[in-house]
Amino acid sequence: MNLEKFKQANFERRTATVPVPALSAFFDDGQKAELTVQGLTGQEIARARERIQQNTAINELVEKIVSEKASSKIEGLQQALGLTDEVPNDLVYRIAICEFGVVSVNLEQEDCVKLAANCPETFYQVTSKILSLTGMGQVPQGELIASGTTQG
């Protein structure tokens, strides 16, 4: 490996367009039902993995310090955020992947939870594409990227 060449390279994230026909009712007239996604950075992957640990820690904390009355309110909040022991770790991880990887619209955690709950196949297609782009790594500027365009 030419380490000097690697050090000098400027990288750009891979991007792709994912058709989301199940969400077509939520796009304006004439707008294609598609989302643009990007591969994630190492820091974003680490933050997504931390969500699994946070999910577990929040549940343990709630059980230890909250009264039964307040607990139901906190449990409702946790469910809205997709952070309960009833939510599988893979889903907690993918909710974060969705939040960090969709770039054509600013999806917050709650939006990704709602997408997963109501359009699970679309949610998994979108997050699988983000993970695929992430696995391919970023591209040195000027090389062909997953969307078929050349950047740089």
Secondary structure, 3 states (H helix, E strand, C coil): CCHHHHHHCCEECCEEEEECHHHHHHCCCCCCCEEEEECCCHHHHHHHHHHHHHHHHHHHHHHHHCCHHHHHHHHHHHHHHCCCCCCCHHHHHHHHHHHHHECCCCCCHHHHHHHHHHCHHHHHHHHHHHHHHHHHCCEECCCECCCCCECC
